[in-house]
Amino acid sequence: MSRIVLGVGGGVAAYKSALLLRALTEAGHDVRVVPTESALRFVGAATFEALSGNPVTTDVWHDVPEVAHVRIGQTAELVVVNPATADLLARAAAGRADDLLTATLLTAHCPVVFVPAMHTEMWLHPATQDNVATLRRRGSIVLPPAVGRLTGPDSGPGRLPEPADVAALAQVVLAAGADALRADLAGRRVVISAGGTREPLDPVRYLGNRSSGKQGWALARVAAARGADVTLVAANVDLPAPFGVRVVPVGTAEELRAAMLEEAGSGGGAAADVVVMAAAVADFRPATVAATKLKKDSASEPDAVPLVRNPDVLAELVTKRTPGQVVVGFAAETGDADGDVLAHARAKLARKGCNLLVVNDVSGGGVFGRPDNAAVVLAADGTATDVPHGSKDAVAAAVWRAITPRLA
Ligand SMILES: Cc1cc2nc3c(=O)[nH]c(=O)nc-3n(C[C@H](O)[C@H](O)[C@H](O)COP(=O)(O)O)c2cc1C
């Protein structure tokens, strides 16, 4: 359990802070909501008090004997400002302390995450961009806003990321510190495959696997938070797109191969800086796909299904790698008589030739569909980094920590 301050600015997206508050308290954290006066014009204090179980004040003239304007910041382990309005970013960058939230920002020595939301013009204005740069230079995290529908009929960058994304990223900062979400992937193109392919047998049935796509989603969310331009090639994933991420849906291994080669840049498009193969791609597919549903014939046993080999997408991405591109593979391994999990993974890394291989031990089925994970990151230079058990977002943050120093 951590002590989190949830600052709320006076934007129309303030209503989403109630859902973020709910997500953080349900994750077991003690959340103190510090809205601005303007925020309370959008959402009532009673909502924040009831959902947090803590009192809500906006100015420094309450709880004077407790000196709340100093104590709340000093005792916080994380401050999340959601939404951060243009005005609030300006006041924070200027070091103002004209309400309880800005005073709290000046006394907090924990990580601070601003989640901006405003109209595109306000976001792109040089004044706002300078304020964001100032806050980042001083060590705060300022998430890039999502692109999408704004308050009115217009749309563009400035939309508040969804509460589930912000809650997941807040947990990353709590687990791994502010460095995990530095804005150092701005201007980088990242392509990530996620989910599991389905190889059809007939119009109804397929050969599939148990990958949920959650690890790939977490990798995309963390990369987007760090400023990257992210594309997810998603094989049969039933999850809402992470904020700011473009999703290309695919079904089979062949479709995934075509989409990955195109997005990575071997199809002639803009080359990606990083290519991550987190999807579980079927090694084999049925040799033929029946045009009509295979019928049950009660008189005889069913025919065996002949299989043929699917293309090795990771190996092909490595072969067609563009200059400076970092290629990352994932390996779900189990130990057997021929070797333990790491021995199999080292052999796979050597065989595939990728820069990094993220190894999951899936003995006992403890990874698929679950929110948490653990891994070892093997590098082509022979190093092995243990990623301790944690949320899939925390594992994603550790994988990005291994990738970023390898970027040209
Ligand atoms: C309906 C409405 C919606 C608004 N939405 C936003 C917004 O999304 N982002 C923003 O920066 N300002 C927005 N504003 C303007 C802010 O409310 C105004 O700048 C205010 O001073 C911000 O106060 P704060 O520093 O407490 O956040 C909105 C104003 C109104 C009336």
PDBQT file of the ligand as one rigid body, heavy atoms in Angstrom, charges set to zero:
ROOT
HETATM    1  C1  LIG A 501     -16.287  23.589 -19.754  1.00  0.00    +0.000 C 
HETATM    2  C2  LIG A 501     -14.836  23.886 -19.572  1.00  0.00    +0.000 A 
HETATM    3  C3  LIG A 501     -13.906  22.925 -19.887  1.00  0.00    +0.000 A 
HETATM    4  C4  LIG A 501     -12.552  23.189 -19.748  1.00  0.00    +0.000 A 
HETATM    5  N1  LIG A 501     -11.667  22.213 -20.071  1.00  0.00    +0.000 NA
HETATM    6  C5  LIG A 501     -10.341  22.451 -19.958  1.00  0.00    +0.000 A 
HETATM    7  C6  LIG A 501      -9.405  21.452 -20.295  1.00  0.00    +0.000 A 
HETATM    8  O1  LIG A 501      -9.761  20.331 -20.670  1.00  0.00    +0.000 OA
HETATM    9  N2  LIG A 501      -8.102  21.732 -20.184  1.00  0.00    +0.000 N 
HETATM   10  C7  LIG A 501      -7.654  22.958 -19.768  1.00  0.00    +0.000 A 
HETATM   11  O2  LIG A 501      -6.450  23.140 -19.711  1.00  0.00    +0.000 OA
HETATM   12  N3  LIG A 501      -8.526  23.919 -19.426  1.00  0.00    +0.000 NA
HETATM   13  C8  LIG A 501      -9.841  23.707 -19.493  1.00  0.00    +0.000 A 
HETATM   14  N4  LIG A 501     -10.751  24.691 -19.157  1.00  0.00    +0.000 N 
HETATM   15  C9  LIG A 501     -10.239  25.978 -18.646  1.00  0.00    +0.000 C 
HETATM   16  C10 LIG A 501      -9.879  25.848 -17.185  1.00  0.00    +0.000 C 
HETATM   17  O3  LIG A 501     -11.018  25.512 -16.437  1.00  0.00    +0.000 OA
HETATM   18  C11 LIG A 501      -9.284  27.166 -16.642  1.00  0.00    +0.000 C 
HETATM   19  O4  LIG A 501      -8.079  27.454 -17.328  1.00  0.00    +0.000 OA
HETATM   20  C12 LIG A 501      -9.015  27.085 -15.171  1.00  0.00    +0.000 C 
HETATM   21  O5  LIG A 501      -8.429  28.290 -14.737  1.00  0.00    +0.000 OA
HETATM   22  C13 LIG A 501      -8.064  25.921 -14.831  1.00  0.00    +0.000 C 
HETATM   23  O6  LIG A 501      -7.862  25.900 -13.450  1.00  0.00    +0.000 OA
HETATM   24  P1  LIG A 501      -6.878  24.918 -12.705  1.00  0.00    +0.000 P 
HETATM   25  O7  LIG A 501      -5.545  25.569 -12.658  1.00  0.00    +0.000 OA
HETATM   26  O8  LIG A 501      -7.492  24.793 -11.376  1.00  0.00    +0.000 OA
HETATM   27  O9  LIG A 501      -6.858  23.633 -13.430  1.00  0.00    +0.000 OA
HETATM   28  C14 LIG A 501     -12.116  24.442 -19.262  1.00  0.00    +0.000 A 
HETATM   29  C15 LIG A 501     -13.072  25.403 -18.926  1.00  0.00    +0.000 A 
HETATM   30  C16 LIG A 501     -14.403  25.144 -19.068  1.00  0.00    +0.000 A 
HETATM   31  C17 LIG A 501     -15.395  26.195 -18.700  1.00  0.00    +0.000 C 
ENDROOT
TORSDOF 0
